[in-house]
């Protein structure tokens, strides 16, 4: 594989991560700025709306079903979305950190020297202090975990299951994730997706980041070892051996590793064949729908209520005869 192609593939997950960060920070800035700047107006508008709707001693339907009332409710709906997103983000942070802690510390590490295949591989300076052998002979997995100082974890089961060449290919794949700090990026993506849960583009970019990072790690492993067949063989073996229960426990670590396996294998075994194009309909729909939601939020938070009041002045001066 040419170095230019490897460089292009490495840049794809970086772009996805930058897009997610920029999009979500912009939305976050808009929502917080709008609330801070106009919070007094929101309260004043709410009081005015309440007085208009209840001016007859009961609910005035003419005043209730009005543009002014709808705009006021939409504003508080955006504020509600903000607090729901904050709660979801906090819950996501706690659950991910808890998952990291509970899973890793439920397994006991072993000295690298305990497994002859891993001992020979670990002699490479690139893997020094970055490779951890876990005492789990029943399960076969390899993943990268850690936010600030990620490490590559392999089970004793996968070391016995794969050949030395296949194991090296898998470790090289995971080392790319470790060097690129993909667990930290994936952590932030999950937090942003939880915070702005109403933006469809977040899920699209999350899937694209996972797919692109896996392909970049594949290319890095093949470029280092010079052999794509070993990695392809290892991918097939691991995908067939791991059960659903294990994957549900390790979904954060293994995000994207078993997605589009056929496409990854085709890239490794038949790189001359053009890869399939992304679902453009899904991509454009997620972008345009997110843009529409963002515009609605901006209009609801920074709306010029003067024209609404002028166009709907009866709402502000509701009388008994108009209620009837």
C-alpha positions in Angstrom: 0.0 0.0 0.0 1.3 3.4 -1.0 2.3 5.9 1.7 0.0 8.5 0.2 -3.0 6.2 0.6 -2.0 5.4 4.2 -1.7 9.1 5.0 -5.1 9.9 3.5 -6.7 7.1 5.5 -5.0 8.3 8.7 -6.4 11.8 8.1 -10.0 10.6 7.8 -10.7 9.8 11.5 -8.9 13.0 12.5 -11.3 15.0 10.3 -14.3 13.2 11.7 -13.2 14.0 15.2 -12.6 17.7 14.4 -16.0 17.9 12.7 -17.7 16.4 15.8 -15.9 18.7 18.2 -16.6 21.9 16.1 -20.2 21.1 15.5 -21.0 20.3 19.1 -19.0 23.2 20.5 -20.8 25.6 18.2 -24.2 24.3 19.3 -23.1 24.4 22.9 -21.9 28.0 22.6 -25.2 29.1 20.9 -27.4 27.5 23.5 -25.5 28.7 26.6 -25.0 32.2 25.1 -28.7 32.5 24.2 -29.8 31.5 27.7 -27.3 33.8 29.5 -28.1 36.8 27.3 -31.9 36.5 27.2 -32.8 34.7 30.4 -34.6 37.8 31.8 -36.6 38.1 28.6 -37.6 34.5 28.7 -38.9 34.9 32.2 -40.7 38.2 31.3 -42.2 36.6 28.2 -43.4 33.6 30.2 -45.1 35.8 32.7 -46.8 37.8 29.9 -47.9 34.7 28.2 -49.4 33.3 31.4 -51.3 36.5 32.1 -52.7 36.5 28.5 -53.7 32.9 28.5 -55.4 33.1 31.9 -56.9 36.6 31.5 -60.4 35.3 31.4 -60.2 33.4 34.6 -59.7 30.2 32.7 -57.6 29.2 29.7 -58.2 31.4 26.7 -57.8 29.2 23.6 -57.4 32.2 21.3 -54.4 33.3 23.4 -53.1 29.9 24.0 -52.9 28.8 20.3 -50.8 31.8 19.2 -47.4 32.4 17.7 -46.3 34.2 20.9 -47.2 31.3 23.1 -45.6 28.8 20.8 -42.4 30.8 20.6 -42.2 31.0 24.4 -42.8 27.3 24.8 -40.2 26.5 22.1 -37.6 28.6 24.0 -38.2 26.7 27.2 -38.1 23.5 25.2 -34.5 24.3 24.1 -33.6 25.0 27.7 -35.1 21.6 28.6 -33.0 20.0 25.9 -29.9 21.6 27.4 -30.5 20.2 30.9 -31.5 16.7 29.5 -28.2 16.8 27.5 -26.2 17.7 30.6 -27.8 14.8 32.5 -27.2 12.4 29.7 -23.5 13.5 29.3 -22.9 13.1 33.1 -24.5 9.7 33.0 -22.4 8.7 30.0 -19.2 9.9 31.7 -19.9 7.9 34.8 -21.0 4.8 32.9 -17.9 4.8 30.6 -15.4 5.4 33.4 -17.2 2.7 35.5 -17.0 0.3 32.6 -13.3 0.9 32.2 -12.6 0.4 35.9 -14.8 -2.6 36.5 -13.7 -4.5 33.4 -10.0 -3.9 33.6 -9.7 -4.5 37.3 -11.8 -7.6 37.3 -8.9 -9.3 35.4 -5.5 -9.9 36.7 -2.4 -9.1 34.6 0.3 -11.6 33.9 4.0 -11.0 33.2 4.7 -10.8 29.5 7.2 -13.7 29.9 4.3 -16.1 30.8 3.5 -16.5 27.1 6.3 -17.3 24.7 4.7 -15.7 21.6 4.1 -12.5 23.4 7.5 -12.5 25.0 9.2 -12.4 21.6 6.9 -9.7 20.3 7.3 -7.5 23.4 11.1 -7.3 22.8 10.3 -4.7 20.1 11.0 -1.2 21.6 7.8 0.1 20.1 5.8 -2.1 22.5 7.8 -1.4 25.6 5.6 -0.5 28.6 2.5 -0.4 26.3 1.5 -4.0 26.2 -0.4 -5.8 29.0 -1.2 -9.5 29.1 -4.5 -10.4 30.9 -5.1 -13.7 32.6 -8.2 -14.8 30.7 -7.7 -18.0 28.7 -11.4 -18.5 27.9 -11.9 -15.3 26.0 -10.0 -14.1 23.0 -9.7 -10.4 22.6 -7.3 -7.5 22.1 -8.2 -3.9 22.7 -6.7 -0.5 23.5 -7.9 1.2 26.7 -6.8 4.3 28.6 -7.6 8.0 28.2 -4.3 9.8 28.9 -1.9 6.9 28.7 -3.6 4.2 26.7 -2.2 0.6 26.7 -2.8 -2.4 24.5 -4.5 -5.3 26.4 -4.4 -8.9 25.1 -5.9 -11.9 26.7 -3.9 -15.1 27.2 -6.7 -16.8 25.2 -6.0 -14.9 22.1 -2.3 -15.4 22.4 -2.8 -19.2 22.3 -5.5 -19.0 19.7 -3.6 -17.0 17.0 -0.4 -17.7 15.3 2.7 -15.6 16.1 2.3 -13.7 12.8 -1.5 -13.1 13.4 -0.9 -12.0 17.0 1.8 -9.5 15.8 -0.6 -8.1 13.2 -3.4 -7.7 15.8 -1.0 -5.9 18.3 0.3 -3.6 15.5 -3.3 -2.8 14.8 -4.0 -1.9 18.4 -0.7 0.0 18.7 -2.0 2.4 16.1 -5.1 3.1 18.3 -2.7 3.6 21.2 -0.5 6.0 19.4 -3.4 7.9 17.9 -5.1 8.1 21.4 -8.3 6.8 19.8 -9.9 5.8 23.2 -9.7 9.4 24.4 -11.2 10.6 21.1 -13.9 8.0 21.2 -14.6 9.0 24.8 -15.1 12.7 23.9 -17.3 11.7 20.9 -19.5 9.7 23.2 -19.9 12.6 25.6 -20.7 15.1 22.8 -23.2 12.7 21.3 -24.9 12.3 24.7 -24.9 16.0 25.3 -26.3 17.0 21.9 -28.4 13.8 21.6 -30.9 15.6 19.3 -28.3 16.0 16.4 -28.5 13.0 14.0 -25.1 14.0 12.5 -23.3 12.9 15.7 -24.3 9.3 15.3 -23.3 9.4 11.6 -19.9 10.9 12.4 -19.4 8.4 15.3 -19.9 5.5 12.9 -17.7 7.1 10.3 -15.0 7.7 12.9 -15.1 4.2 14.1 -14.9 2.8 10.6 -12.1 5.1 9.5 -10.0 4.5 12.6 -10.2 0.8 12.1 -9.2 1.0 8.5 -6.3 3.4 9.4 -5.2 0.9 12.1 -5.3 -1.9 9.5 -3.2 0.0 7.1 -0.7 0.9 9.8 -0.3 -2.8 10.8 0.1 -3.9 7.2 2.6 -1.2 6.4 4.7 -2.2 9.4 4.6 -6.0 9.0 4.4 -6.0 5.2 1.8 -8.8 5.2 -2.0 -8.3 5.0 -3.0 -11.9 5.0 -2.1 -12.4 8.7 -4.3 -9.5 9.8 -7.2 -10.7 7.6 -6.9 -14.2 9.1 -6.8 -12.8 12.6 -9.9 -10.6 12.0 -11.9 -13.6 10.8 -10.8 -15.8 13.7 -11.6 -13.2 16.3 -15.0 -12.3 14.8 -16.0 -15.9 14.9 -14.8 -16.7 18.4 -16.1 -13.9 20.6 -19.6 -14.2 21.9 -22.3 -11.5 22.4 -21.9 -11.4 26.1 -18.3 -10.4 25.9 -19.0 -7.7 23.3 -21.7 -6.2 25.4 -19.2 -5.9 28.3 -16.6 -4.3 26.1 -18.6 -2.3 23.6 -16.7 0.9 24.4 -13.3 -0.7 23.8 -14.4 -2.6 20.7 -16.5 0.1 19.1 -16.2 -0.3 15.3 -13.9 -3.3 15.4 -16.5 -5.7 14.1 -18.3 -3.2 11.9 -17.9 -3.6 8.1 -15.7 -6.7 8.5 -16.3 -7.7 4.9 -15.2 -4.2 3.7 -12.1 -4.4 5.9 -11.2 -7.8 4.5 -11.8 -6.7 1.0 -9.4 -3.8 1.5 -6.7 -6.1 2.9 -7.1 -8.9 0.4 -8.1 -7.0 -2.7 -6.9 -3.4 -2.3 -7.0 -2.8 -6.1 -10.8 -3.0 -6.0 -12.5 0.3 -5.4 -14.2 0.5 -1.9 -18.0 0.9 -1.8 -19.2 4.4 -1.5 -20.8 5.7 1.7 -24.6 5.9 2.0 -24.9 9.5 0.7 -28.6 9.6 1.5 -28.0 8.9 5.2 -25.1 11.4 5.2 -27.0 14.3 3.6 -30.1 13.6 5.6 -28.3 13.6 8.9 -26.4 16.8 8.0 -29.5 18.7 6.7 -31.7 17.5 9.6 -29.0 18.6 12.1 -28.8 22.0 10.3 -32.6 22.4 10.5 -32.5 21.6 14.2 -29.7 24.0 14.8 -31.5 26.8 13.0 -34.7 26.1 15.0 -32.6 26.4 18.2 -31.0 29.7 17.1 -34.4 31.2 16.2 -36.0 30.1 19.5 -33.2 31.4 21.6 -32.4 34.6 19.7 -35.8 35.3 18.3 -36.9 38.9 17.7 -40.1 38.8 19.7 -41.0 42.3 18.7 -42.5 41.3 15.4 -44.4 38.4 17.1 -45.9 40.8 19.7 -46.9 43.2 16.9 -48.5 40.5 14.8 -50.2 38.9 17.7 -51.0 42.0 19.9 -54.4 40.5 20.9 -52.5 37.9 22.9 -50.9 40.6 25.0 -54.2 42.3 25.6 -56.7 39.5 25.8 -60.2 40.6 26.9 -63.3 38.6 27.9 -65.1 39.5 24.7 -62.3 38.2 22.6 -62.0 35.0 24.7 -65.6 34.3 23.9 
